[in-house]
Amino acid sequence: MGRGRSKAKQTKVARDLKYSNQDMDLDNLAKELHGEDKEDKGFDNDSSNDNYTPRN
């Protein structure tokens, strides 16, 4: 029950994305997907361990 409204909204969003004319840089997207982007994003820094406190 109640799925009709959310499904209609998802259908509307999907239709808008499918038929909209968006300016996309397909070459840049292809490079990003194939891992050709050699730019350092800083994700090698594992700062998640800084907030870790082990349980006793």
mmCIF entry with sequence, helices, sheets and N, C-alpha, C, O atoms, coordinates in Angstrom:
data_MODEL
# 
_entry.id   MODEL 
# 
_entity.id                         1 
_entity.type                       polymer 
_entity.pdbx_number_of_molecules   1 
# 
_entity_poly.entity_id                      1 
_entity_poly.type                           'polypeptide(L)' 
_entity_poly.nstd_linkage                   no 
_entity_poly.nstd_monomer                   no 
_entity_poly.pdbx_seq_one_letter_code       MGRGRSKAKQTKVARDLKYSNQDMDLDNLAKELHGEDKEDKGFDNDSSNDNYTPRN 
_entity_poly.pdbx_seq_one_letter_code_can   MGRGRSKAKQTKVARDLKYSNQDMDLDNLAKELHGEDKEDKGFDNDSSNDNYTPRN 
_entity_poly.pdbx_strand_id                 A 
# 
loop_
_entity_poly_seq.entity_id 
_entity_poly_seq.num 
_entity_poly_seq.mon_id 
_entity_poly_seq.hetero 
1 1  MET n 
1 2  GLY n 
1 3  ARG n 
1 4  GLY n 
1 5  ARG n 
1 6  SER n 
1 7  LYS n 
1 8  ALA n 
1 9  LYS n 
1 10 GLN n 
1 11 THR n 
1 12 LYS n 
1 13 VAL n 
1 14 ALA n 
1 15 ARG n 
1 16 ASP n 
1 17 LEU n 
1 18 LYS n 
1 19 TYR n 
1 20 SER n 
1 21 ASN n 
1 22 GLN n 
1 23 ASP n 
1 24 MET n 
1 25 ASP n 
1 26 LEU n 
1 27 ASP n 
1 28 ASN n 
1 29 LEU n 
1 30 ALA n 
1 31 LYS n 
1 32 GLU n 
1 33 LEU n 
1 34 HIS n 
1 35 GLY n 
1 36 GLU n 
1 37 ASP n 
1 38 LYS n 
1 39 GLU n 
1 40 ASP n 
1 41 LYS n 
1 42 GLY n 
1 43 PHE n 
1 44 ASP n 
1 45 ASN n 
1 46 ASP n 
1 47 SER n 
1 48 SER n 
1 49 ASN n 
1 50 ASP n 
1 51 ASN n 
1 52 TYR n 
1 53 THR n 
1 54 PRO n 
1 55 ARG n 
1 56 ASN n 
# 
_struct_asym.id          A 
_struct_asym.entity_id   1 
# 
loop_
_struct_conf.conf_type_id 
_struct_conf.id 
_struct_conf.pdbx_PDB_helix_id 
_struct_conf.beg_label_comp_id 
_struct_conf.beg_label_asym_id 
_struct_conf.beg_label_seq_id 
_struct_conf.pdbx_beg_PDB_ins_code 
_struct_conf.end_label_comp_id 
_struct_conf.end_label_asym_id 
_struct_conf.end_label_seq_id 
_struct_conf.pdbx_end_PDB_ins_code 
_struct_conf.beg_auth_comp_id 
_struct_conf.beg_auth_asym_id 
_struct_conf.beg_auth_seq_id 
_struct_conf.end_auth_comp_id 
_struct_conf.end_auth_asym_id 
_struct_conf.end_auth_seq_id 
_struct_conf.pdbx_PDB_helix_class 
_struct_conf.details 
_struct_conf.pdbx_PDB_helix_length 
HELX_P HELX_P1 AA1 ARG A 3  ? TYR A 19 ? ARG A 3  TYR A 19 1 ? 17 
HELX_P HELX_P2 AA2 LEU A 26 ? HIS A 34 ? LEU A 26 HIS A 34 1 ? 9  
HELX_P HELX_P3 AA3 SER A 47 ? ASN A 51 ? SER A 47 ASN A 51 5 ? 5  
# 
_struct_conf_type.id          HELX_P 
_struct_conf_type.criteria    ? 
_struct_conf_type.reference   ? 
# 
loop_
_atom_site.group_PDB 
_atom_site.id 
_atom_site.type_symbol 
_atom_site.label_atom_id 
_atom_site.label_alt_id 
_atom_site.label_comp_id 
_atom_site.label_asym_id 
_atom_site.label_entity_id 
_atom_site.label_seq_id 
_atom_site.pdbx_PDB_ins_code 
_atom_site.Cartn_x 
_atom_site.Cartn_y 
_atom_site.Cartn_z 
_atom_site.occupancy 
_atom_site.B_iso_or_equiv 
_atom_site.pdbx_formal_charge 
_atom_site.auth_seq_id 
_atom_site.auth_comp_id 
_atom_site.auth_asym_id 
_atom_site.auth_atom_id 
_atom_site.pdbx_PDB_model_num 
ATOM 1   N N  . MET A 1 1  ? 0.834  -1.176 0.000   1.00 0.00 ? 1  MET A N  1 
ATOM 2   C CA . MET A 1 1  ? 0.000  0.000  0.000   1.00 0.00 ? 1  MET A CA 1 
ATOM 3   C C  . MET A 1 1  ? 0.885  1.248  0.000   1.00 0.00 ? 1  MET A C  1 
ATOM 4   O O  . MET A 1 1  ? 1.892  1.291  0.707   1.00 0.00 ? 1  MET A O  1 
ATOM 5   N N  . GLY A 1 2  ? 0.521  2.248  -0.777  1.00 0.00 ? 2  GLY A N  1 
ATOM 6   C CA . GLY A 1 2  ? 1.292  3.470  -0.814  1.00 0.00 ? 2  GLY A CA 1 
ATOM 7   C C  . GLY A 1 2  ? 2.427  3.460  -1.815  1.00 0.00 ? 2  GLY A C  1 
ATOM 8   O O  . GLY A 1 2  ? 3.191  4.423  -1.889  1.00 0.00 ? 2  GLY A O  1 
ATOM 9   N N  . ARG A 1 3  ? 2.553  2.398  -2.582  1.00 0.00 ? 3  ARG A N  1 
ATOM 10  C CA . ARG A 1 3  ? 3.654  2.284  -3.539  1.00 0.00 ? 3  ARG A CA 1 
ATOM 11  C C  . ARG A 1 3  ? 3.377  3.083  -4.799  1.00 0.00 ? 3  ARG A C  1 
ATOM 12  O O  . ARG A 1 3  ? 4.320  3.439  -5.505  1.00 0.00 ? 3  ARG A O  1 
ATOM 13  N N  . GLY A 1 4  ? 2.154  3.372  -5.101  1.00 0.00 ? 4  GLY A N  1 
ATOM 14  C CA . GLY A 1 4  ? 1.785  4.040  -6.348  1.00 0.00 ? 4  GLY A CA 1 
ATOM 15  C C  . GLY A 1 4  ? 2.411  5.413  -6.513  1.00 0.00 ? 4  GLY A C  1 
ATOM 16  O O  . GLY A 1 4  ? 2.912  5.746  -7.587  1.00 0.00 ? 4  GLY A O  1 
ATOM 17  N N  . ARG A 1 5  ? 2.385  6.202  -5.466  1.00 0.00 ? 5  ARG A N  1 
ATOM 18  C CA . ARG A 1 5  ? 2.916  7.562  -5.542  1.00 0.00 ? 5  ARG A CA 1 
ATOM 19  C C  . ARG A 1 5  ? 4.435  7.549  -5.701  1.00 0.00 ? 5  ARG A C  1 
ATOM 20  O O  . ARG A 1 5  ? 4.978  8.310  -6.502  1.00 0.00 ? 5  ARG A O  1 
ATOM 21  N N  . SER A 1 6  ? 5.125  6.693  -4.946  1.00 0.00 ? 6  SER A N  1 
ATOM 22  C CA . SER A 1 6  ? 6.589  6.646  -5.054  1.00 0.00 ? 6  SER A CA 1 
ATOM 23  C C  . SER A 1 6  ? 7.019  6.068  -6.399  1.00 0.00 ? 6  SER A C  1 
ATOM 24  O O  . SER A 1 6  ? 8.014  6.510  -6.972  1.00 0.00 ? 6  SER A O  1 
ATOM 25  N N  . LYS A 1 7  ? 6.273  5.076  -6.910  1.00 0.00 ? 7  LYS A N  1 
ATOM 26  C CA . LYS A 1 7  ? 6.609  4.514  -8.217  1.00 0.00 ? 7  LYS A CA 1 
ATOM 27  C C  . LYS A 1 7  ? 6.385  5.556  -9.316  1.00 0.00 ? 7  LYS A C  1 
ATOM 28  O O  . LYS A 1 7  ? 7.168  5.642  -10.261 1.00 0.00 ? 7  LYS A O  1 
ATOM 29  N N  . ALA A 1 8  ? 5.329  6.335  -9.191  1.00 0.00 ? 8  ALA A N  1 
ATOM 30  C CA . ALA A 1 8  ? 5.062  7.378  -10.175 1.00 0.00 ? 8  ALA A CA 1 
ATOM 31  C C  . ALA A 1 8  ? 6.160  8.431  -10.163 1.00 0.00 ? 8  ALA A C  1 
ATOM 32  O O  . ALA A 1 8  ? 6.568  8.924  -11.215 1.00 0.00 ? 8  ALA A O  1 
ATOM 33  N N  . LYS A 1 9  ? 6.638  8.775  -8.974  1.00 0.00 ? 9  LYS A N  1 
ATOM 34  C CA . LYS A 1 9  ? 7.717  9.758  -8.873  1.00 0.00 ? 9  LYS A CA 1 
ATOM 35  C C  . LYS A 1 9  ? 9.003  9.207  -9.486  1.00 0.00 ? 9  LYS A C  1 
ATOM 36  O O  . LYS A 1 9  ? 9.703  9.924  -10.201 1.00 0.00 ? 9  LYS A O  1 
ATOM 37  N N  . GLN A 1 10 ? 9.323  7.926  -9.212  1.00 0.00 ? 10 GLN A N  1 
ATOM 38  C CA . GLN A 1 10 ? 10.511 7.307  -9.797  1.00 0.00 ? 10 GLN A CA 1 
ATOM 39  C C  . GLN A 1 10 ? 10.405 7.257  -11.314 1.00 0.00 ? 10 GLN A C  1 
ATOM 40  O O  . GLN A 1 10 ? 11.390 7.492  -12.013 1.00 0.00 ? 10 GLN A O  1 
ATOM 41  N N  . THR A 1 11 ? 9.217  6.950  -11.828 1.00 0.00 ? 11 THR A N  1 
ATOM 42  C CA . THR A 1 11 ? 9.007  6.910  -13.271 1.00 0.00 ? 11 THR A CA 1 
ATOM 43  C C  . THR A 1 11 ? 9.193  8.287  -13.882 1.00 0.00 ? 11 THR A C  1 
ATOM 44  O O  . THR A 1 11 ? 9.777  8.417  -14.958 1.00 0.00 ? 11 THR A O  1 
ATOM 45  N N  . LYS A 1 12 ? 8.699  9.316  -13.205 1.00 0.00 ? 12 LYS A N  1 
ATOM 46  C CA . LYS A 1 12 ? 8.846  10.687 -13.693 1.00 0.00 ? 12 LYS A CA 1 
ATOM 47  C C  . LYS A 1 12 ? 10.316 11.102 -13.728 1.00 0.00 ? 12 LYS A C  1 
ATOM 48  O O  . LYS A 1 12 ? 10.773 11.702 -14.702 1.00 0.00 ? 12 LYS A O  1 
ATOM 49  N N  . VAL A 1 13 ? 11.053 10.782 -12.665 1.00 0.00 ? 13 VAL A N  1 
ATOM 50  C CA . VAL A 1 13 ? 12.475 11.128 -12.614 1.00 0.00 ? 13 VAL A CA 1 
ATOM 51  C C  . VAL A 1 13 ? 13.238 10.383 -13.698 1.00 0.00 ? 13 VAL A C  1 
ATOM 52  O O  . VAL A 1 13 ? 14.086 10.966 -14.373 1.00 0.00 ? 13 VAL A O  1 
ATOM 53  N N  . ALA A 1 14 ? 12.944 9.103  -13.869 1.00 0.00 ? 14 ALA A N  1 
ATOM 54  C CA . ALA A 1 14 ? 13.623 8.312  -14.896 1.00 0.00 ? 14 ALA A CA 1 
ATOM 55  C C  . ALA A 1 14 ? 13.325 8.853  -16.290 1.00 0.00 ? 14 ALA A C  1 
ATOM 56  O O  . ALA A 1 14 ? 14.218 8.907  -17.134 1.00 0.00 ? 14 ALA A O  1 
ATOM 57  N N  . ARG A 1 15 ? 12.103 9.247  -16.535 1.00 0.00 ? 15 ARG A N  1 
ATOM 58  C CA . ARG A 1 15 ? 11.728 9.809  -17.839 1.00 0.00 ? 15 ARG A CA 1 
ATOM 59  C C  . ARG A 1 15 ? 12.421 11.144 -18.074 1.00 0.00 ? 15 ARG A C  1 
ATOM 60  O O  . ARG A 1 15 ? 12.876 11.429 -19.181 1.00 0.00 ? 15 ARG A O  1 
ATOM 61  N N  . ASP A 1 16 ? 12.499 11.960 -17.026 1.00 0.00 ? 16 ASP A N  1 
ATOM 62  C CA . ASP A 1 16 ? 13.191 13.249 -17.151 1.00 0.00 ? 16 ASP A CA 1 
ATOM 63  C C  . ASP A 1 16 ? 14.665 13.047 -17.477 1.00 0.00 ? 16 ASP A C  1 
ATOM 64  O O  . ASP A 1 16 ? 15.225 13.760 -18.311 1.00 0.00 ? 16 ASP A O  1 
ATOM 65  N N  . LEU A 1 17 ? 15.297 12.069 -16.816 1.00 0.00 ? 17 LEU A N  1 
ATOM 66  C CA . LEU A 1 17 ? 16.703 11.801 -17.087 1.00 0.00 ? 17 LEU A CA 1 
ATOM 67  C C  . LEU A 1 17 ? 16.909 11.242 -18.489 1.00 0.00 ? 17 LEU A C  1 
ATOM 68  O O  . LEU A 1 17 ? 17.888 11.569 -19.159 1.00 0.00 ? 17 LEU A O  1 
ATOM 69  N N  . LYS A 1 18 ? 15.984 10.400 -18.926 1.00 0.00 ? 18 LYS A N  1 
ATOM 70  C CA . LYS A 1 18 ? 16.126 9.759  -20.237 1.00 0.00 ? 18 LYS A CA 1 
ATOM 71  C C  . LYS A 1 18 ? 15.991 10.760 -21.376 1.00 0.00 ? 18 LYS A C  1 
ATOM 72  O O  . LYS A 1 18 ? 16.743 10.703 -22.350 1.00 0.00 ? 18 LYS A O  1 
ATOM 73  N N  . TYR A 1 19 ? 15.047 11.664 -21.257 1.00 0.00 ? 19 TYR A N  1 
ATOM 74  C CA . TYR A 1 19 ? 14.747 12.556 -22.377 1.00 0.00 ? 19 TYR A CA 1 
ATOM 75  C C  . TYR A 1 19 ? 15.311 13.961 -22.239 1.00 0.00 ? 19 TYR A C  1 
ATOM 76  O O  . TYR A 1 19 ? 15.084 14.800 -23.111 1.00 0.00 ? 19 TYR A O  1 
ATOM 77  N N  . SER A 1 20 ? 16.041 14.237 -21.162 1.00 0.00 ? 20 SER A N  1 
ATOM 78  C CA . SER A 1 20 ? 16.588 15.587 -21.012 1.00 0.00 ? 20 SER A CA 1 
ATOM 79  C C  . SER A 1 20 ? 17.853 15.731 -21.856 1.00 0.00 ? 20 SER A C  1 
ATOM 80  O O  . SER A 1 20 ? 18.581 14.764 -22.080 1.00 0.00 ? 20 SER A O  1 
ATOM 81  N N  . ASN A 1 21 ? 18.092 16.924 -22.307 1.00 0.00 ? 21 ASN A N  1 
ATOM 82  C CA . ASN A 1 21 ? 19.301 17.221 -23.061 1.00 0.00 ? 21 ASN A CA 1 
ATOM 83  C C  . ASN A 1 21 ? 20.316 17.832 -22.108 1.00 0.00 ? 21 ASN A C  1 
ATOM 84  O O  . ASN A 1 21 ? 20.294 19.032 -21.834 1.00 0.00 ? 21 ASN A O  1 
ATOM 85  N N  . GLN A 1 22 ? 21.199 16.987 -21.614 1.00 0.00 ? 22 GLN A N  1 
ATOM 86  C CA . GLN A 1 22 ? 22.216 17.455 -20.693 1.00 0.00 ? 22 GLN A CA 1 
ATOM 87  C C  . GLN A 1 22 ? 23.541 17.487 -21.423 1.00 0.00 ? 22 GLN A C  1 
ATOM 88  O O  . GLN A 1 22 ? 23.854 16.593 -22.209 1.00 0.00 ? 22 GLN A O  1 
ATOM 89  N N  . ASP A 1 23 ? 24.315 18.522 -21.158 1.00 0.00 ? 23 ASP A N  1 
ATOM 90  C CA . ASP A 1 23 ? 25.648 18.603 -21.735 1.00 0.00 ? 23 ASP A CA 1 
ATOM 91  C C  . ASP A 1 23 ? 26.582 17.756 -20.897 1.00 0.00 ? 23 ASP A C  1 
ATOM 92  O O  . ASP A 1 23 ? 26.890 18.091 -19.753 1.00 0.00 ? 23 ASP A O  1 
ATOM 93  N N  . MET A 1 24 ? 27.034 16.643 -21.485 1.00 0.00 ? 24 MET A N  1 
ATOM 94  C CA . MET A 1 24 ? 27.924 15.742 -20.765 1.00 0.00 ? 24 MET A CA 1 
ATOM 95  C C  . MET A 1 24 ? 29.255 15.660 -21.495 1.00 0.00 ? 24 MET A C  1 
ATOM 96  O O  . MET A 1 24 ? 29.310 15.640 -22.724 1.00 0.00 ? 24 MET A O  1 
ATOM 97  N N  . ASP A 1 25 ? 30.310 15.613 -20.722 1.00 0.00 ? 25 ASP A N  1 
ATOM 98  C CA . ASP A 1 25 ? 31.642 15.417 -21.266 1.00 0.00 ? 25 ASP A CA 1 
ATOM 99  C C  . ASP A 1 25 ? 31.908 13.907 -21.289 1.00 0.00 ? 25 ASP A C  1 
ATOM 100 O O  . ASP A 1 25 ? 32.431 13.349 -20.324 1.00 0.00 ? 25 ASP A O  1 
ATOM 101 N N  . LEU A 1 26 ? 31.549 13.258 -22.385 1.00 0.00 ? 26 LEU A N  1 
ATOM 102 C CA . LEU A 1 26 ? 31.644 11.803 -22.475 1.00 0.00 ? 26 LEU A CA 1 
ATOM 103 C C  . LEU A 1 26 ? 33.087 11.319 -22.473 1.00 0.00 ? 26 LEU A C  1 
ATOM 104 O O  . LEU A 1 26 ? 33.365 10.226 -21.979 1.00 0.00 ? 26 LEU A O  1 
ATOM 105 N N  . ASP A 1 27 ? 34.004 12.101 -23.011 1.00 0.00 ? 27 ASP A N  1 
ATOM 106 C CA . ASP A 1 27 ? 35.414 11.713 -22.994 1.00 0.00 ? 27 ASP A CA 1 
ATOM 107 C C  . ASP A 1 27 ? 35.945 11.679 -21.563 1.00 0.00 ? 27 ASP A C  1 
ATOM 108 O O  . ASP A 1 27 ? 36.654 10.750 -21.177 1.00 0.00 ? 27 ASP A O  1 
ATOM 109 N N  . ASN A 1 28 ? 35.597 12.696 -20.785 1.00 0.00 ? 28 ASN A N  1 
ATOM 110 C CA . ASN A 1 28 ? 36.027 12.745 -19.391 1.00 0.00 ? 28 ASN A CA 1 
ATOM 111 C C  . ASN A 1 28 ? 35.389 11.610 -18.587 1.00 0.00 ? 28 ASN A C  1 
ATOM 112 O O  . ASN A 1 28 ? 36.042 11.023 -17.725 1.00 0.00 ? 28 ASN A O  1 
ATOM 113 N N  . LEU A 1 29 ? 34.137 11.302 -18.858 1.00 0.00 ? 29 LEU A N  1 
ATOM 114 C CA . LEU A 1 29 ? 33.456 10.208 -18.187 1.00 0.00 ? 29 LEU A CA 1 
ATOM 115 C C  . LEU A 1 29 ? 34.112 8.875  -18.510 1.00 0.00 ? 29 LEU A C  1 
ATOM 116 O O  . LEU A 1 29 ? 34.305 8.048  -17.619 1.00 0.00 ? 29 LEU A O  1 
ATOM 117 N N  . ALA A 1 30 ? 34.458 8.659  -19.777 1.00 0.00 ? 30 ALA A N  1 
ATOM 118 C CA . ALA A 1 30 ? 35.113 7.416  -20.181 1.00 0.00 ? 30 ALA A CA 1 
ATOM 119 C C  . ALA A 1 30 ? 36.476 7.269  -19.508 1.00 0.00 ? 30 ALA A C  1 
ATOM 120 O O  . ALA A 1 30 ? 36.847 6.174  -19.085 1.00 0.00 ? 30 ALA A O  1 
ATOM 121 N N  . LYS A 1 31 ? 37.218 8.367  -19.411 1.00 0.00 ? 31 LYS A N  1 
ATOM 122 C CA . LYS A 1 31 ? 38.521 8.319  -18.740 1.00 0.00 ? 31 LYS A CA 1 
ATOM 123 C C  . LYS A 1 31 ? 38.353 7.965  -17.267 1.00 0.00 ? 31 LYS A C  1 
ATOM 124 O O  . LYS A 1 31 ? 39.126 7.181  -16.717 1.00 0.00 ? 31 LYS A O  1 
ATOM 125 N N  . GLU A 1 32 ? 37.342 8.546  -16.637 1.00 0.00 ? 32 GLU A N  1 
ATOM 126 C CA . GLU A 1 32 ? 37.109 8.282  -15.220 1.00 0.00 ? 32 GLU A CA 1 
ATOM 127 C C  . GLU A 1 32 ? 36.695 6.829  -14.992 1.00 0.00 ? 32 GLU A C  1 
ATOM 128 O O  . GLU A 1 32 ? 37.136 6.200  -14.030 1.00 0.00 ? 32 GLU A O  1 
ATOM 129 N N  . LEU A 1 33 ? 35.863 6.304  -15.863 1.00 0.00 ? 33 LEU A N  1 
ATOM 130 C CA . LEU A 1 33 ? 35.398 4.930  -15.706 1.00 0.00 ? 33 LEU A CA 1 
ATOM 131 C C  . LEU A 1 33 ? 36.488 3.909  -15.979 1.00 0.00 ? 33 LEU A C  1 
ATOM 132 O O  . LEU A 1 33 ? 36.498 2.834  -15.380 1.00 0.00 ? 33 LEU A O  1 
ATOM 133 N N  . HIS A 1 34 ? 37.404 4.237  -16.875 1.00 0.00 ? 34 HIS A N  1 
ATOM 134 C CA . HIS A 1 34 ? 38.475 3.309  -17.222 1.00 0.00 ? 34 HIS A CA 1 
ATOM 135 C C  . HIS A 1 34 ? 39.712 3.497  -16.356 1.00 0.00 ? 34 HIS A C  1 
ATOM 136 O O  . HIS A 1 34 ? 40.700 2.785  -16.528 1.00 0.00 ? 34 HIS A O  1 
ATOM 137 N N  . GLY A 1 35 ? 39.670 4.440  -15.433 1.00 0.00 ? 35 GLY A N  1 
ATOM 138 C CA . GLY A 1 35 ? 40.780 4.636  -14.511 1.00 0.00 ? 35 GLY A CA 1 
ATOM 139 C C  . GLY A 1 35 ? 41.956 5.357  -15.121 1.00 0.00 ? 35 GLY A C  1 
ATOM 140 O O  . GLY A 1 35 ? 43.078 5.217  -14.634 1.00 0.00 ? 35 GLY A O  1 
ATOM 141 N N  . GLU A 1 36 ? 41.740 6.120  -16.165 1.00 0.00 ? 36 GLU A N  1 
ATOM 142 C CA . GLU A 1 36 ? 42.829 6.848  -16.808 1.00 0.00 ? 36 GLU A CA 1 
ATOM 143 C C  . GLU A 1 36 ? 43.090 8.192  -16.136 1.00 0.00 ? 36 GLU A C  1 
ATOM 144 O O  . GLU A 1 36 ? 44.032 8.894  -16.506 1.00 0.00 ? 36 GLU A O  1 
ATOM 145 N N  . ASP A 1 37 ? 42.277 8.555  -15.164 1.00 0.00 ? 37 ASP A N  1 
ATOM 146 C CA . ASP A 1 37 ? 42.447 9.822  -14.461 1.00 0.00 ? 37 ASP A CA 1 
ATOM 147 C C  . ASP A 1 37 ? 43.521 9.630  -13.401 1.00 0.00 ? 37 ASP A C  1 
ATOM 148 O O  . ASP A 1 37 ? 43.279 8.961  -12.397 1.00 0.00 ? 37 ASP A O  1 
ATOM 149 N N  . LYS A 1 38 ? 44.695 10.200 -13.601 1.00 0.00 ? 38 LYS A N  1 
ATOM 150 C CA . LYS A 1 38 ? 45.837 10.005 -12.716 1.00 0.00 ? 38 LYS A CA 1 
ATOM 151 C C  . LYS A 1 38 ? 45.915 11.059 -11.621 1.00 0.00 ? 38 LYS A C  1 
ATOM 152 O O  . LYS A 1 38 ? 46.911 11.121 -10.900 1.00 0.00 ? 38 LYS A O  1 
ATOM 153 N N  . GLU A 1 39 ? 44.904 11.874 -11.485 1.00 0.00 ? 39 GLU A N  1 
ATOM 154 C CA . GLU A 1 39 ? 44.894 12.950 -10.511 1.00 0.00 ? 39 GLU A CA 1 
ATOM 155 C C  . GLU A 1 39 ? 44.736 12.365 -9.112  1.00 0.00 ? 39 GLU A C  1 
ATOM 156 O O  . GLU A 1 39 ? 43.869 11.519 -8.889  1.00 0.00 ? 39 GLU A O  1 
ATOM 157 N N  . ASP A 1 40 ? 45.573 12.810 -8.163  1.00 0.00 ? 40 ASP A N  1 
ATOM 158 C CA . ASP A 1 40 ? 45.521 12.317 -6.796  1.00 0.00 ? 40 ASP A CA 1 
ATOM 159 C C  . ASP A 1 40 ? 44.347 12.976 -6.076  1.00 0.00 ? 40 ASP A C  1 
ATOM 160 O O  . ASP A 1 40 ? 44.299 14.200 -5.951  1.00 0.00 ? 40 ASP A O  1 
ATOM 161 N N  . LYS A 1 41 ? 43.416 12.176 -5.611  1.00 0.00 ? 41 LYS A N  1 
ATOM 162 C CA . LYS A 1 41 ? 42.231 12.694 -4.956  1.00 0.00 ? 41 LYS A CA 1 
ATOM 163 C C  . LYS A 1 41 ? 42.392 12.760 -3.446  1.00 0.00 ? 41 LYS A C  1 
ATOM 164 O O  . LYS A 1 41 ? 41.541 13.339 -2.770  1.00 0.00 ? 41 LYS A O  1 
ATOM 165 N N  . GLY A 1 42 ? 43.461 12.184 -2.891  1.00 0.00 ? 42 GLY A N  1 
ATOM 166 C CA . GLY A 1 42 ? 43.674 12.225 -1.465  1.00 0.00 ? 42 GLY A CA 1 
ATOM 167 C C  . GLY A 1 42 ? 42.944 11.143 -0.708  1.00 0.00 ? 42 GLY A C  1 
ATOM 168 O O  . GLY A 1 42 ? 42.795 11.249 0.510   1.00 0.00 ? 42 GLY A O  1 
ATOM 169 N N  . PHE A 1 43 ? 42.483 10.104 -1.381  1.00 0.00 ? 43 PHE A N  1 
ATOM 170 C CA . PHE A 1 43 ? 41.756 9.039  -0.712  1.00 0.00 ? 43 PHE A CA 1 
ATOM 171 C C  . PHE A 1 43 ? 42.688 8.010  -0.092  1.00 0.00 ? 43 PHE A C  1 
ATOM 172 O O  . PHE A 1 43 ? 42.220 7.114  0.611   1.00 0.00 ? 43 PHE A O  1 
ATOM 173 N N  . ASP A 1 44 ? 43.985 8.110  -0.328  1.00 0.00 ? 44 ASP A N  1 
ATOM 174 C CA . ASP A 1 44 ? 44.925 7.172  0.252   1.00 0.00 ? 44 ASP A CA 1 
ATOM 175 C C  . ASP A 1 44 ? 45.113 7.435  1.743   1.00 0.00 ? 44 ASP A C  1 
ATOM 176 O O  . ASP A 1 44 ? 45.592 6.568  2.474   1.00 0.00 ? 44 ASP A O  1 
ATOM 177 N N  . ASN A 1 45 ? 44.744 8.607  2.181   1.00 0.00 ? 45 ASN A N  1 
ATOM 178 C CA . ASN A 1 45 ? 44.861 8.963  3.577   1.00 0.00 ? 45 ASN A CA 1 
ATOM 179 C C  . ASN A 1 45 ? 43.764 8.249  4.359   1.00 0.00 ? 45 ASN A C  1 
ATOM 180 O O  . ASN A 1 45 ? 42.581 8.547  4.191   1.00 0.00 ? 45 ASN A O  1 
ATOM 181 N N  . ASP A 1 46 ? 44.153 7.314  5.204   1.00 0.00 ? 46 ASP A N  1 
ATOM 182 C CA . ASP A 1 46 ? 43.174 6.549  5.965   1.00 0.00 ? 46 ASP A CA 1 
ATOM 183 C C  . ASP A 1 46 ? 42.936 7.227  7.302   1.00 0.00 ? 46 ASP A C  1 
ATOM 184 O O  . ASP A 1 46 ? 43.493 6.816  8.320   1.00 0.00 ? 46 ASP A O  1 
ATOM 185 N N  . SER A 1 47 ? 42.115 8.254  7.302   1.00 0.00 ? 47 SER A N  1 
ATOM 186 C CA . SER A 1 47 ? 41.854 9.004  8.524   1.00 0.00 ? 47 SER A CA 1 
ATOM 187 C C  . SER A 1 47 ? 40.744 8.370  9.343   1.00 0.00 ? 47 SER A C  1 
ATOM 188 O O  . SER A 1 47 ? 40.446 8.853  10.435  1.00 0.00 ? 47 SER A O  1 
ATOM 189 N N  . SER A 1 48 ? 40.119 7.297  8.852   1.00 0.00 ? 48 SER A N  1 
ATOM 190 C CA . SER A 1 48 ? 39.048 6.666  9.601   1.00 0.00 ? 48 SER A CA 1 
ATOM 191 C C  . SER A 1 48 ? 39.580 6.001  10.867  1.00 0.00 ? 48 SER A C  1 
ATOM 192 O O  . SER A 1 48 ? 38.825 5.827  11.824  1.00 0.00 ? 48 SER A O  1 
ATOM 193 N N  . ASN A 1 49 ? 40.858 5.626  10.901  1.00 0.00 ? 49 ASN A N  1 
ATOM 194 C CA . ASN A 1 49 ? 41.430 5.014  12.092  1.00 0.00 ? 49 ASN A CA 1 
ATOM 195 C C  . ASN A 1 49 ? 41.678 6.020  13.198  1.00 0.00 ? 49 ASN A C  1 
ATOM 196 O O  . ASN A 1 49 ? 41.876 5.623  14.345  1.00 0.00 ? 49 ASN A O  1 
ATOM 197 N N  . ASP A 1 50 ? 41.674 7.302  12.896  1.00 0.00 ? 50 ASP A N  1 
ATOM 198 C CA . ASP A 1 50 ? 41.905 8.325  13.898  1.00 0.00 ? 50 ASP A CA 1 
ATOM 199 C C  . ASP A 1 50 ? 40.771 8.363  14.933  1.00 0.00 ? 50 ASP A C  1 
ATOM 200 O O  . ASP A 1 50 ? 41.005 8.679  16.100  1.00 0.00 ? 50 ASP A O  1 
ATOM 201 N N  . ASN A 1 51 ? 39.564 8.046  14.508  1.00 0.00 ? 51 ASN A N  1 
ATOM 202 C CA . ASN A 1 51 ? 38.406 8.104  15.404  1.00 0.00 ? 51 ASN A CA 1 
ATOM 203 C C  . ASN A 1 51 ? 38.070 6.762  16.015  1.00 0.00 ? 51 ASN A C  1 
ATOM 204 O O  . ASN A 1 51 ? 37.052 6.649  16.698  1.00 0.00 ? 51 ASN A O  1 
ATOM 205 N N  . TYR A 1 52 ? 38.873 5.749  15.800  1.00 0.00 ? 52 TYR A N  1 
ATOM 206 C CA . TYR A 1 52 ? 38.595 4.400  16.267  1.00 0.00 ? 52 TYR A CA 1 
ATOM 207 C C  . TYR A 1 52 ? 39.087 4.210  17.688  1.00 0.00 ? 52 TYR A C  1 
ATOM 208 O O  . TYR A 1 52 ? 40.254 4.468  17.983  1.00 0.00 ? 52 TYR A O  1 
ATOM 209 N N  . THR A 1 53 ? 38.211 3.762  18.565  1.00 0.00 ? 53 THR A N  1 
ATOM 210 C CA . THR A 1 53 ? 38.574 3.440  19.935  1.00 0.00 ? 53 THR A CA 1 
ATOM 211 C C  . THR A 1 53 ? 38.205 1.986  20.181  1.00 0.00 ? 53 THR A C  1 
ATOM 212 O O  . THR A 1 53 ? 37.018 1.661  20.149  1.00 0.00 ? 53 THR A O  1 
ATOM 213 N N  . PRO A 1 54 ? 39.161 1.092  20.427  1.00 0.00 ? 54 PRO A N  1 
ATOM 214 C CA . PRO A 1 54 ? 38.831 -0.324 20.628  1.00 0.00 ? 54 PRO A CA 1 
ATOM 215 C C  . PRO A 1 54 ? 38.065 -0.533 21.929  1.00 0.00 ? 54 PRO A C  1 
ATOM 216 O O  . PRO A 1 54 ? 38.251 0.191  22.906  1.00 0.00 ? 54 PRO A O  1 
ATOM 217 N N  . ARG A 1 55 ? 37.204 -1.538 21.914  1.00 0.00 ? 55 ARG A N  1 
ATOM 218 C CA . ARG A 1 55 ? 36.458 -1.893 23.122  1.00 0.00 ? 55 ARG A CA 1 
ATOM 219 C C  . ARG A 1 55 ? 37.337 -2.673 24.076  1.00 0.00 ? 55 ARG A C  1 
ATOM 220 O O  . ARG A 1 55 ? 38.242 -3.396 23.659  1.00 0.00 ? 55 ARG A O  1 
ATOM 221 N N  . ASN A 1 56 ? 37.062 -2.521 25.354  1.00 0.00 ? 56 ASN A N  1 
ATOM 222 C CA . ASN A 1 56 ? 37.803 -3.260 26.380  1.00 0.00 ? 56 ASN A CA 1 
ATOM 223 C C  . ASN A 1 56 ? 37.040 -4.460 26.835  1.00 0.00 ? 56 ASN A C  1 
ATOM 224 O O  . ASN A 1 56 ? 37.512 -5.201 27.697  1.00 0.00 ? 56 ASN A O  1 
# 
